[in-house]
Structure formats: C-alpha cells, structure tokens
Amino acid sequence: LGPSKPAAIMETALRFRGARCGRGAEARRSHGRRRTSVCRASSTNEVWLLDYGAGNVRSIRNAIKHLGYTVRDVESPADLGKSEVNKLVFPGVGAFGSAMGELQRAGYVDALRDYIKSDRPFFGICIGMQVLYEGSEESGGVEGLGVLRGTVRKFDSAPGKPVPHIGWNTVEVEENKSLFMPKQQFQDGRVYFVHSFHGVDAEGPDGSDWLLARGTYHDDAFVAAVGNGSNVFATQFHPEKSGKIGLSLMDNFLSGGRSAAGSGATSPREDKSSRRLAKRVIACLDVRANDEGDLVVTKGDQYDVRESAGDDTSSSSAGDVRNLGKPVELATKYYRWGADEVTFLNITGFRDFPLGDLPMLEVLKRASEDVFVPLTVGGGIRSFTDSEGHHYSSLDVASEYFKSGADKVSIGSEAVTASEEYYARGEQKRGDTSIEEISEKYGKQAVVISIDPRRVWVSSPEECAPLKAVRTAIKGPNGEEFCWWQCTVKGGREGRPIGAHEVAVAVEALGAGEILLNCIDRDGTGEGFDLELVSLIADSVNIPVIASSGAGNSRHFVEVFQGTNASAALAAGIFHREEVRIVEIKEDMDESGIPTRQEAEF
C-alpha cells in the first residue's frame, strides 16, 4: 500500500540534503516542530483513519487533530473487527478501479462491508463515497462495496462545462434531512468538489432513500452527500478542504451532533450571484532558496526573480533573490483572507534530486496543518536517476508531495516534452509519461499542467502552420495582425517549436485534469490577464483552465471571468505586496454577478 519506495526516497533525500537545506533558517526552526491542540481525552474521541495509499490523507489527519480528536491508523483488516474501532473515516481521491484494487489486495473489502453492517460510525469522503456503489463507469467491470445500488456515472462535458468538476459549489439539503449542522447555514455556503464521476441516486441495499444532499453542475444533478440515518455518512465533496463549514460538518459528525462548532462557525455572506459553481481566486507563492539557503517567497518580472542592481553596484543586496515573505506564514494568511486555493511553485533549479529539497516538503507539511483549502505544488515532478544510479519515477516524486500535504501536483517542462512526443507518435499515448502515471494512480484531477508561453507575431496563420494562430487586437512591432504563443521550458529560458494550444490539447488527451496558463509577456506587468490567450486555451479544451500572469487590480479578475471561460484566476505579487486583498476581488466579482465563495476572517 501507499507510494512505492518511500524509505529509499527519504534515504536518498537525506543524502542530498546538503548545505543548502542545512543552512536554511526556516528549515532549522521548523525541524521537529509540531502543532499542538487540545486533545479530547476520552477513548470515544479517538478517530480511526483508513489510509489505503491514495492521495493526500495528511489533510484529513490535520483536520481531525485541529478539531481536538486523536487519530489512530487502521493497520490491518482485522482492526476493523475490533470493538474499540468505533469511529472510522475513509478518505480517498483518484480512480475508482485503483482504489478498489488497493482495498482488494490488502483484504479490506469484506472487512469494510462488515464494519458498515455493524452499525458503527463510518464517514466516507470523495472516492470513499463512490466505492459504496456497486460500480463505476470509470472502471468497467470493477465491483464496488455494493452498499448503495447503482453505478457511478461520468459528467458529460460540453463547451463551457469543463470536466473534472473542480471548485466551490453549493448543495441542496433534502427535506427533513440533516448534515449535522444548521441546514440554512450549510446551504448558504460553498464546499469544495473535485471529481469527474458522480452518483445519480442514493438507494440503500433495501431500497431505502439514503440521499442527504444534491449538487448541480450545469445541467447535471448529482449526489453530494448520503447517509442511512444511523451510522453511515459520506460526502462527494472534501470537508477537510472546505474551510470553516467543512470543519464544522466534520466536528458535528465526529461528536455525534453534540459539538457546538456548527453554530459557532462564521456564516458566509449571502451571495448576490447565482448558486452556480464559483469562480476560484488562487493565491500563488513562487518559492525558492535564496543565497543564504532559506526558502523564501519571491516574485519575478517576466520570470526574473532577482533584484536589479541599479546604479549602486556597491550595495550588498544588489542582485539578491527578491524576498517577499515566508511560505507557511503567507499561505496561512491567504487562507484567512479567503483564498480558494493556494499554489506553491518551487522554482529552485533541481540538478540532481528534487526530493533532496526537504525544506519544501516541510513547508507543505506545516502549511497543511492550518490551511484547509486545496494545496497545489509544482517543481521537480519528473522521473530521474540519482548520482548512485537509483531510478525514481515521477509517480514516486508526486507520491512524496501528496504524503506531505499536496492535493495536486503541477508539471511544467516535462509536459511540453510529453506533448512533443505525443504528436511525433501520431497522437498516440506512450503510457509512461508523468501525466499518465500520476493520473492513473491519483486521478486526473490531481494533475495540473503549467504552461509558460510567450506571444509570437506572424503576418498570416500560414507562416506558423500547423501551429494555431489567431487574429489579435494587439498588433506586432511590424503591424502583424496574427500571433501564436510559443511554449517555453526551463523557467522561460528556452523556447520550443510547439504552441500553447497544441500543448493544452495534448495534455488533456494524456490525462491532465487542469491547466495553469501563464503568460511571460504579462508576468509582473499589472496590465491584466492576456484575454486572447486565455480564451484560445479555455475554448480548446474541456478541462478547467486557470488564468495567470498580469493581475494588477480586482477588475482584472472580473474581466477574465466575464470575457473568457476560465474556471479560476491566480495572482501572486499583488497579494504579497498587499496592493489588493482577496476580499476586495471577491466583492467586485459578487457585485458583477460572478459566482464566488465568500469566506474570510479579515
């Protein structure tokens, strides 16, 4: 179970830790640091966690600890037969077949069925809910637990309706049903979904109605939560990633409805916009080691992250890495500001072993203790062979990031290479690219592709054929009326003979679940997102697109959401410098009729 070769990975990571990691002040201070919480002493407040090796279980663990409970791990199928295991949480992300395969290989299938029949509390999350069904279209022929009748279906994709369904959506609680907290409070807020497949009905083995709540994604109604009114409760959404509302729901379930957390949580303000899937506002932190070895958050101007020496070349700070703060502190602040997600892009140059960067893993671990929205990490997600000849797959690397608290991983340069090979093979998959391996294990929603293009003007589309060119309102230096966007690798330092459009189409075919669309021309300018680029990519694929690069004020977010089919928009520098706060962006979006999640502490 779990990621492959974890012991070998960490042994090699320690060998490559080196002076850079050892010198870092933040790494020294964080070593051995553990978050303390008041633990509920009674054994009835022990929560048992079934970790079968799929996805970010650390976030569930941290959420339970945050609520004051003790977490114990199920170590074998026999544990589920013990009377002291009386409160079980079963989380999961990824593919239905992969999850059931892991459960089958470890002997948990019958043990889980027997546990559920024993009338002891069971809380399933995401795949932990889907496997309750008899089967799924995602993995034909693979049997589920059969606690619920029927088969899990895939969302139908359509223009403007990307799949996976990713983000913050509302739910409708069924009449005379409860989600362990005040009904109106829950329905006025939003919870976090990330899935391509969904339940249609919720019918128990005896034909009884288990439906607790429904969600709606465009024209699809889907099962958002189920329960038998006794011991079984499961959600398609992730409560551990749903901010205060999600934590309140978890606490009320774990306490058997006796907790006051639900009534004490801050109710979101009523949206003026419709109850559709919210457009997401994402805070991005570019993280790298500075010249002293500390991990810092930085921000580049067209990807240059060092301060300009200017005229005073005698200054000791001239040319230093621009330092805008500490990663964990900023991530926590943006969560409190109301960020819908937080993205860490580790822009340190990896020459040998990306997992040797232990401080970045520690950043993820610490951030996930107090940040209860999705975390994405990028940088070094690739296959490699270390200096001693040991080979590690991209899946090995991604697994360590997931274990450390990441919900999604972002792949950059290697995705461009994989796209070039995809077209060279006549649009045939190779089967062992990073995108394919990770999406097969953890699900396509866990794979984000970061594209770094720059605009290239041409006189006519034929000049760059077969690459996709569009007519542009921004004329070229010689009056050119067409342009294409050239993909770059190595942090924007090397251009490749492939366009952003071609890469986007290829990575979707290879199994990516989301695209983070940067723009070198707009990076750090504050002039707004490149709407022509965003429109081209968002209209060419049926997976969510995150617009990035160029945000300078709240209106830029309104413009990209009103003018394109982007599902989310990301910014960095304007947040780090506190030029714009996330709540201001969301207020502007709300006033403009754009659905948005409203939850912030300040």
C-alpha atoms as one frame of an Amber mdcrd trajectory, in Angstrom:
protein
   0.000   0.000   0.000   0.986   3.632  -0.381   3.611   5.226  -2.582   6.378
   2.994  -3.870   9.870   3.017  -2.389   9.194   5.646   0.335  12.063   4.516
   2.538  14.539   4.595  -0.323  13.328   8.015  -1.398  13.768   9.535   2.030
  17.167   7.854   2.492  18.351   9.379  -0.770  16.753  12.712   0.135  18.786
  12.827   3.316  21.983  12.121   1.386  21.255  15.036  -0.935  20.110  17.432
   1.727  23.429  19.273   1.624  24.416  22.674   2.872  21.526  24.470   1.151
  18.962  22.678   3.284  21.048  22.693   6.426  21.767  26.419   6.270  18.146
  27.431   5.864  16.955  29.192   9.000  13.355  28.253   8.376  14.308  24.596
   7.984  16.180  24.689  11.287  13.327  26.354  13.094  10.742  24.006  11.617
  12.680  20.815  12.387  10.768  18.833  14.939   8.037  21.455  15.169   4.595
  20.028  15.806   1.286  21.791  16.090  -0.278  21.349  19.497  -4.007  21.016
  20.052  -6.208  20.210  22.971  -6.921  16.502  22.786 -10.255  15.131  23.927
  -9.153  12.580  26.452 -11.955  10.021  26.226 -11.384   6.952  24.058 -14.720
   7.741  22.386 -12.934  10.708  20.840 -10.453   8.530  19.046 -10.953   8.601
  15.297  -9.658   5.744  13.182  -8.303   6.560   9.730  -8.113   4.068   6.865
  -5.215   5.140   4.651  -5.003   2.810   1.664  -2.342   4.888  -0.094  -4.321
   7.153  -2.413  -3.872  10.905  -2.238  -3.465  13.487   0.484  -4.517  11.836
   3.741  -2.394  14.278   5.758  -5.059  16.967   5.319  -7.728  14.697   6.812
  -5.407  13.847   9.675  -4.650  17.513  10.310  -8.323  18.478  10.207  -9.225
  15.820  12.768  -6.364  16.903  15.037  -7.336  20.552  14.573 -10.767  19.672
  15.936  -9.182  18.158  19.042  -9.510  14.455  18.311  -6.885  11.734  18.486
  -6.130   9.985  15.198  -5.321   6.302  15.091  -4.457   4.366  11.951  -6.124
   1.181  10.793  -3.179  -1.146  10.239  -4.915  -4.307   9.031  -8.373  -5.624
   8.071  -8.529  -7.317  11.477  -8.556  -3.878  13.148 -11.983  -3.160  11.658
 -13.411  -6.073  13.638 -12.257  -4.682  16.973 -14.851  -3.030  19.185 -12.571
  -0.099  20.017 -12.606   0.927  16.338 -15.900   2.760  16.663 -15.416   5.854
  14.526 -13.949   5.303  11.052 -13.004   7.917   8.445 -12.345   6.587   4.942
 -10.944   9.299   2.623  -9.682   8.988  -0.898  -9.012  10.596  -4.242  -8.115
   9.082  -7.565  -9.589   6.408  -9.762 -12.366   4.043  -8.665 -10.560   0.980
 -10.007  -7.273   1.924  -8.372  -8.961   2.433  -5.007 -10.857  -0.851  -5.138
  -7.730  -2.636  -6.348  -5.735  -1.414  -3.339  -8.543  -2.392  -0.966  -8.842
  -5.822  -2.561  -5.103  -6.509  -2.463  -4.923  -5.567   1.222  -8.003  -7.581
   2.153 -10.155  -4.632   3.249 -13.226  -5.172   1.043 -15.097  -7.690   3.199
 -13.803  -6.055   6.390 -15.300  -2.716   5.312 -18.637  -4.290   4.422 -18.772
  -5.997   7.817 -17.817  -2.776   9.610 -20.625  -0.826   7.927 -23.132  -3.556
   8.813 -22.025  -3.419  12.465 -23.747  -0.048  12.963 -20.515   1.741  13.936
 -19.983   5.304  12.598 -18.486   5.485   9.101 -17.504   8.670   7.249 -16.538
   8.291   3.564 -15.055  11.166   1.579 -14.940  11.551  -2.243 -13.804   8.138
  -3.521 -14.713   6.957  -0.025 -18.320   7.691  -1.029 -18.118   6.440  -4.619
 -16.836   2.985  -3.654 -20.059   2.488  -1.672 -21.795   1.985  -5.043 -21.899
  -1.280  -6.991 -19.566   0.022  -9.690 -18.374   2.977 -11.758 -18.154   3.883
 -15.436 -14.598   4.952 -14.684 -13.513   1.327 -14.189 -15.827  -1.027 -16.030
 -16.030  -4.476 -14.509 -14.623  -3.439 -11.132 -17.055  -4.116  -8.300 -17.574
  -1.595  -5.534 -18.656  -2.329  -1.968 -22.304  -2.540  -3.051 -23.653  -0.650
  -0.048 -25.513   1.635  -2.466 -27.330   0.420  -5.555 -26.344   1.637  -8.985
 -23.285   2.785 -10.896 -21.285   5.986 -10.628 -21.557   7.967 -13.887 -19.246
  10.416 -15.663 -20.191  14.063 -16.146 -20.970  14.949 -19.742 -18.508  17.593
 -20.934 -19.572  20.466 -23.161 -18.270  23.890 -24.197 -18.096  25.989 -21.052
 -18.533  22.898 -18.875 -15.081  21.507 -18.163 -14.615  18.125 -16.524 -13.445
  17.457 -13.803 -15.932  19.443 -11.747 -13.398  21.360  -9.646 -14.141  24.094
  -7.163 -16.580  25.538  -4.661 -20.233  24.763  -5.259 -23.449  24.927  -3.296
 -25.600  21.960  -2.287 -29.283  21.494  -1.605 -30.038  19.548   1.566 -33.038
  17.250   1.204 -36.261  17.972   3.093 -36.265  16.599   6.641 -32.593  15.608
   6.308 -29.575  16.891   8.196 -25.859  17.247   7.593 -25.178  17.535  11.337
 -25.320  21.317  11.350 -27.954  24.042  10.834 -29.417  23.445   7.392 -29.617
  27.085   6.318 -26.033  27.742   7.363 -24.812  24.894   5.196 -26.916  25.811
   2.155 -25.778  29.444   2.258 -22.137  28.412   1.937 -19.989  26.516  -0.520
 -17.990  23.317  -0.262 -15.075  22.032  -2.314 -15.601  19.405  -5.008 -13.042
  17.761  -7.280 -14.399  14.845  -9.329 -15.229  13.659 -12.841 -17.689  10.925
 -11.815 -20.766  11.151  -9.626 -23.643   9.272  -8.095 -27.035   9.750  -9.726
 -29.227   8.274  -6.990 -28.631   7.093  -3.436 -30.618   3.942  -2.843 -29.680
   1.650   0.017 -29.480  -2.150  -0.265 -33.069  -2.462   0.967 -34.353   0.223
  -1.391 -34.382   2.962   1.254 -33.525   6.566   0.391 -30.007   7.492   1.513
 -29.860  10.859  -0.254 -28.926  13.725   2.094 -27.905  16.453  -0.351 -27.664
  17.110  -4.077 -25.404  19.361  -6.085 -25.828  20.786  -9.564 -23.114  21.228
 -12.178 -24.552  22.957 -15.227 -27.339  20.571 -16.335 -26.213  17.614 -14.190
 -27.745  16.954 -10.786 -25.509  14.729  -8.689 -25.317  13.141  -5.257 -23.382
  15.396  -2.863 -23.930  13.507   0.411 -25.506  10.242   1.539 -26.428   8.654
   4.857 -28.593   5.898   6.238 -29.815   7.887   9.231 -27.865   5.635  11.538
 -24.133   5.094  11.208 -23.151   5.695   7.568 -22.354   9.181   6.273 -20.413
  10.086   3.131 -19.762  13.163   1.019 -18.650  13.686  -2.566 -17.066  16.973
  -1.520 -13.994  17.332   0.684 -14.926  18.764   4.106 -11.256  18.935   5.086
 -10.736  21.326   2.162 -13.963  23.296   2.627 -12.822  25.866   5.166 -14.867
  26.582   8.281 -18.052  24.973   7.005 -16.258  21.726   6.225 -14.543  21.641
   9.618 -17.871  22.306  11.350 -19.534  19.460   9.487 -16.704  17.067  10.392
 -16.814  18.076  14.036 -20.549  17.616  14.283 -20.332  14.157  12.744 -17.426
  13.068  14.927 -19.112  14.355  18.070 -22.404  12.687  17.213 -24.093  16.061
  16.825 -23.073  17.260  20.281 -20.473  19.763  19.111 -21.183  23.475  19.142
 -18.765  24.029  16.286 -21.505  24.264  13.694 -23.370  27.059  15.419 -20.152
  28.851  16.254 -18.746  28.982  12.728 -18.960  32.229  10.846 -21.799  32.163
   8.330 -20.822  33.318   4.838 -22.479  36.422   3.498 -25.334  35.737   1.127
 -24.128  35.784  -2.465 -25.799  38.197  -4.829 -24.686  35.927  -7.643 -26.461
  32.722  -8.562 -25.809  29.423  -6.823 -23.556  28.080  -9.548 -20.040  26.730
  -9.303 -17.917  29.600  -8.031 -15.057  31.078  -9.999 -11.910  30.492  -7.964
  -9.341  33.050  -6.786  -5.994  31.366  -6.200  -3.004  32.731  -4.317   0.346
  31.648  -5.753   3.659  31.522  -3.925   6.825  31.198  -6.013   9.225  29.534
  -3.575  12.967  29.134  -3.924  16.133  29.094  -1.839  17.862  32.442  -1.540
  21.633  32.873  -1.444  21.673  32.136   2.301  19.831  28.840   1.872  16.450
  29.934   3.291  13.239  29.152   1.444  11.523  32.438   0.604   8.538  33.558
  -1.412   9.685  35.601  -4.371   8.169  37.154  -7.489   9.702  37.808 -10.860
   9.188  40.393 -13.542   8.888  38.297 -16.694  10.400  35.436 -14.650  13.454
  37.361 -13.320  13.294  36.959  -9.521  16.459  38.875  -8.592  16.538  42.493
  -7.505  18.002  44.894 -10.022  21.458  46.134  -9.071  20.569  49.618 -10.338
  23.238  52.268 -10.210  24.538  51.342  -6.762  26.636  48.283  -7.536  28.292
  48.501  -4.133  25.088  47.532  -2.360  25.382  44.168  -0.685  21.760  43.389
  -1.546  22.144  44.105  -5.253  21.141  41.064  -7.266  19.707  39.152  -4.301
  16.667  36.924  -4.721  13.611  39.114  -4.137  12.269  38.150  -0.681   8.542
  38.763  -0.149   7.976  36.582   2.909   7.964  33.123   4.432   5.973  30.433
   2.637   3.967  28.979   5.529   3.090  32.344   7.036   1.890  33.731   3.707
  -0.103  30.594   2.849  -1.888  30.800   6.197  -2.591  34.496   5.713  -4.090
  33.962   2.267  -6.278  31.150   3.576  -7.596  33.547   6.226  -8.079  36.194
   3.546 -10.417  33.811   1.710  -8.203  32.290  -0.997  -9.983  29.378  -2.656
  -6.710  27.529  -3.195  -3.020  28.058  -2.504  -0.346  27.081  -5.033   3.345
  26.609  -4.250   5.637  26.731  -7.280   9.082  25.556  -6.229  11.289  27.369
  -8.741  14.572  26.120  -7.295  16.692  24.613 -10.069  16.987  20.861  -9.463
  20.222  19.479 -10.882  20.028  16.015  -9.390  17.348  15.072  -6.915  14.148
  17.127  -6.385  13.190  15.264  -3.212  16.505  16.306  -1.721  14.758  19.624
  -1.107  13.462  18.571   2.297  12.523  22.126   3.381   9.882  22.269   0.606
   8.335  19.045   1.870   8.355  20.559   5.355   6.626  23.684   4.033   3.805
  21.520   2.688   3.504  19.595   5.939   3.338  22.741   8.049   1.001  24.622
   5.700  -1.486  21.739   5.675  -1.799  21.961   9.465  -3.702  25.237   9.316
  -4.708  25.778   5.679  -7.964  23.945   4.969  -8.298  24.683   1.269  -6.597
  22.782  -1.594  -2.806  22.982  -1.914  -1.003  22.551  -5.220   2.763  22.151
  -5.552   4.926  22.321  -8.656   8.638  21.899  -9.304  10.701  18.790  -9.911
   7.762  16.485 -10.718   9.620  14.222 -13.118  11.375  10.905 -13.447  15.106
  10.897 -12.696  18.100   8.788 -11.772  20.225   9.897  -8.835  24.029  10.009
  -8.766  24.176   6.459  -7.409  22.158   5.036 -10.266  18.823   4.612  -8.450
  15.845   5.375 -10.700  12.726   7.112  -9.408   9.565   7.625 -11.408   7.548
  10.812 -11.485   4.925   8.839  -9.558   7.444   8.283  -6.732   8.135  12.014
  -6.579   4.458  13.005  -6.730   3.599  10.478  -4.027   6.005  12.156  -1.604
   4.388  15.519  -2.290   0.923  14.042  -1.720   2.093  12.441   1.523   3.422
  15.823   2.639   0.098  17.617   2.168  -0.344  18.438  -1.526  -3.723  17.849
  -3.157  -2.495  18.452  -6.700   0.884  18.481  -8.423   1.846  20.823 -11.227
   4.008  19.615 -14.115   5.806  22.115 -16.365   8.668  21.462 -18.749   8.164
  17.709 -18.840   4.591  18.245 -20.060   5.938  20.132 -23.072   8.301  17.257
 -23.870   5.465  14.753 -23.465   3.311  16.819 -25.844   6.013  16.931 -28.490
   6.381  13.147 -28.263   2.591  12.726 -28.399   2.422  14.450 -31.790   5.586
  12.722 -33.024   3.881   9.384 -32.315   0.837  10.354 -34.388  -1.192  11.498
 -31.359  -0.648   8.181 -29.606  -0.040   7.865 -25.859   3.243   6.431 -24.653
   1.756   5.091 -21.423   4.556   6.020 -19.041   4.687   9.822 -19.075   4.418
  11.684 -15.782   0.914  12.825 -16.690  -0.304   9.320 -17.461   1.293   7.628
 -14.450   0.089  10.132 -11.871  -3.430  10.485 -13.267  -3.807   6.707 -13.435
  -2.922   6.372  -9.744  -4.409   9.515  -8.226  -6.981  10.628 -10.798  -6.771
  13.321 -13.459  -7.943  15.986 -11.007  -4.593  15.637  -9.189  -2.557  16.638
 -12.276  -2.165  20.316 -13.203  -0.128  21.333 -16.241   1.712  24.647 -16.014
   2.240  26.228 -19.456   4.679  29.136 -19.878   4.121  30.696 -23.340   5.197
  33.934 -24.960   3.489  35.748 -27.830   4.980  35.470 -31.318   3.546  37.712
 -34.071   3.180  36.485 -37.654   1.884  38.038 -40.845  -0.543  35.196 -41.522
  -1.592  31.859 -39.972   0.235  30.022 -42.758   3.521  31.419 -41.504   3.399
  29.234 -38.372   1.213  26.346 -39.623   0.373  23.770 -38.412   0.547  25.659
 -35.092  -2.629  27.515 -34.136  -2.571  31.263 -34.810  -5.314  33.808 -34.078
  -6.080  37.316 -35.210  -5.025  39.687 -32.445  -6.126  43.152 -31.394  -2.565
  43.785 -30.204  -0.572  44.484 -33.360   3.001  43.249 -33.685   6.073  45.505
 -33.960   5.746  45.495 -37.741   1.970  45.720 -37.796   1.402  41.953 -37.782
  -2.262  41.056 -37.179  -1.807  37.418 -36.163   0.036  35.681 -33.378   0.663
  32.309 -31.764   2.001  31.535 -28.303   5.281  29.646 -28.160   5.759  27.292
 -25.227   8.944  27.614 -23.198  10.772  25.320 -20.790  13.416  25.754 -18.096
  11.651  28.669 -16.441  11.036  30.505 -19.685  14.679  30.397 -20.769  14.237
  28.075 -23.771  11.578  28.266 -26.464  10.207  25.119 -28.076   8.682  24.598
 -31.552   5.220  23.940 -30.154   2.382  26.250 -29.204   0.328  26.645 -26.029
  -2.762  25.469 -27.924  -1.064  22.279 -29.073   0.293  21.502 -25.603  -3.109
  22.102 -23.993  -4.839  19.704 -26.370  -2.117  17.073 -25.923  -2.017  17.115
 -22.120  -5.786  16.780 -21.930  -5.531  13.673 -24.101  -2.732  12.329 -21.880
  -4.879  12.628 -18.740  -4.293  16.052 -17.201  -7.161  17.473 -15.185  -6.391
  21.192 -15.173  -4.206  23.777 -16.911  -2.361  26.619 -15.189  -1.931  29.088
 -18.038   0.860  31.609 -17.500   1.963  34.350 -19.878   5.578  35.536 -19.940
   4.618  38.784 -21.716   2.235  39.794 -18.910   4.164  38.439 -15.916   4.700
  41.182 -13.329   3.243  43.951 -15.525  -0.032  44.537 -13.672  -1.724  45.146
 -17.037  -4.267  42.366 -16.705  -4.519  38.800 -17.980  -3.947  38.067 -21.659
  -7.608  37.520 -22.538  -6.836  36.423 -26.088  -4.558  33.658 -24.824  -6.949
  32.583 -22.083  -9.897  32.473 -24.497  -7.953  30.391 -27.003  -6.955  27.735
 -24.467 -10.173  27.648 -22.418 -12.221  27.201 -25.605  -9.920  24.480 -26.952
 -10.081  22.012 -24.048 -12.747  20.525 -21.797 -10.741  20.674 -18.586 -10.573
  23.698 -16.237  -8.156  26.499 -17.113  -6.557  28.779 -14.509  -5.631  32.209
 -15.859  -2.299  33.536 -14.577   0.118  36.448 -15.087  -0.669  40.159 -15.228
  -3.262  40.786 -12.500  -2.944  44.292 -11.111  -6.360  45.018  -9.576  -9.723
  43.433  -8.808 -11.255  44.448 -12.146  -8.767  42.245 -13.969 -10.368  39.219
 -12.294 -13.834  40.390 -13.310 -12.631  40.894 -16.882 -11.110  37.443 -17.238
 -14.214  35.742 -15.831 -16.627  37.785 -17.909 -14.561  37.674 -21.078 -13.378
  34.045 -21.120 -14.322  30.565 -19.947 -11.547  30.460 -17.338 -12.537  28.489
 -14.233 -10.085  30.259 -11.933  -7.592  33.109 -11.854  -4.308  33.261  -9.995
  -2.164  36.079  -8.672   0.972  36.430  -6.605   2.749  39.780  -6.333  -0.334
  41.922  -5.713  -1.118  39.735  -2.690   2.445  39.593  -1.371   2.755  43.394
  -1.546  -0.806  43.806  -0.188  -1.759  46.010  -3.114  -5.068  44.136  -3.406
  -6.775  41.869  -0.888  -8.675  38.777  -1.894 -11.869  40.010  -0.222 -11.797
  43.106  -2.453 -11.565  40.918  -5.544 -14.472  38.779  -4.410 -16.628  41.772
  -3.539 -16.023  43.147  -7.037 -16.826  39.754  -8.559 -20.002  39.473  -6.493
 -21.167  42.946  -7.478 -20.563  41.971 -11.116 -22.745  38.859 -10.834 -19.873
  36.362 -10.900 -20.462  33.435  -8.523 -17.865  33.480  -5.772 -17.194  31.943
  -2.379 -17.392  34.462   0.454 -15.472  33.299   3.500 -12.735  35.365   5.079
 -11.590  36.237   8.587 -10.380  39.704   7.646
